Amino acid sequence: MAIFNRRNALLGWAAWLVGKRTLKRKAKAAVPAVDPETKRPNSSAVALLIAAAAGVATFWRRRGASGGDEG
């Protein structure tokens, strides 16, 4: 009995397509929508973007200040 055969390959391919479609749908639903009246993203998306930028800036500052003598 072979583990890899055409039937299993077909089932795996179908599961991959269905899973990919489902994950795309869930990802689109999770993204905050743009307000149609003002054409601006909602405030939670803006706050998340600002928090992410602050986190990246903090990481870079700490990483640059900590290890100058390595190597």
C-alpha positions, 0 to 999 in steps of 0.5 A: 500500500503506497502512501503517496498515490494519485488519490491522496495527491488529489485529496491533498490538492483539493484540501489545499485549495479549500483551505487557502480560499477559507484563509483568504476570506478570514483574512479579509474579514479581519482587516478593518474596513475603510469608512466610505464617507471620508475614505479614511481607515478607521481609528483602530487601524491607524492606532495599530499602525502607529503602535507597530511603528513605535515598536519597530523604532524601539527595537532598532534603538535598543538593538543599535545601542546594545552591541557595538563591540561584537565580532 
